[in-house]
Amino acid sequence: MSQHSGAKPYLNPYLAGTILGVVLFLAFFITGSGLGASGGLNRLLVYVQNAVNPEHIDQVAYLLKMAGGNANPLDSWIVFLTVGTVFGGLISGLIGRRVKVETNKGPQIGTGTRWVMAFIGGAFMGYGARLARGCTSGQALSGGAVLSVGSWAFMFAVFAGAYALAYFFRKFWN
């Protein structure tokens, strides 16, 4: 990966992987659950939805578990993990002098098209994460660490699907 001028070098990937493994172990040890982002993001969205339309929350059993009655969807460790991940990444980028507002795209498409495609891809990934009962990080890291067959099948499907579709979407990068 290229770095911005003046940026500090990236952490050694073997050291970073080892640290991630220790953090994952500690997550299992302390919370009884692994790492992932979709659960925290889901709870943040349910919080906003509950503020805008609480009647809808009361009619959906899945949402009612998180926000029904006096329950606060933000009252969960996974929300703090998700928010901490975002702010931790920002702080790391600021310290490493890598924060820059830019749109990465190929020369054959415009910035607007790139943003539309990113939004569509993100919506598909978000829907897929809820359908698969976890995001790619949660499935790969946490599910893979406990040798969950479903998580391994999910990750093989993600890589196979990405490889199969890459040919059709390469113009957005080349």
Sequence and secondary structure as in RCSB ss.txt:
>XXXX:A:sequence
MSQHSGAKPYLNPYLAGTILGVVLFLAFFITGSGLGASGGLNRLLVYVQNAVNPEHIDQVAYLLKMAGGNANPLD
SWIVFLTVGTVFGGLISGLIGRRVKVETNKGPQIGTGTRWVMAFIGGAFMGYGARLARGCTSGQALSGGAVLSVG
SWAFMFAVFAGAYALAYFFRKFWN
>XXXX:A:secstr
    TT      HHHHHHHHHHHHHHHHHHHSS   SHHHHHHHHHHHHHHH HHHHHH HHHHHHHSTT  TT 
SHHHHHHHHHHHHHHHHHHHTT         TTS HHHHHHHHHHHHHHHHHHHHHTTS HHIIIIIIHHTT HH
HHHHHHHHHHHHHHHHHHHGGGT 
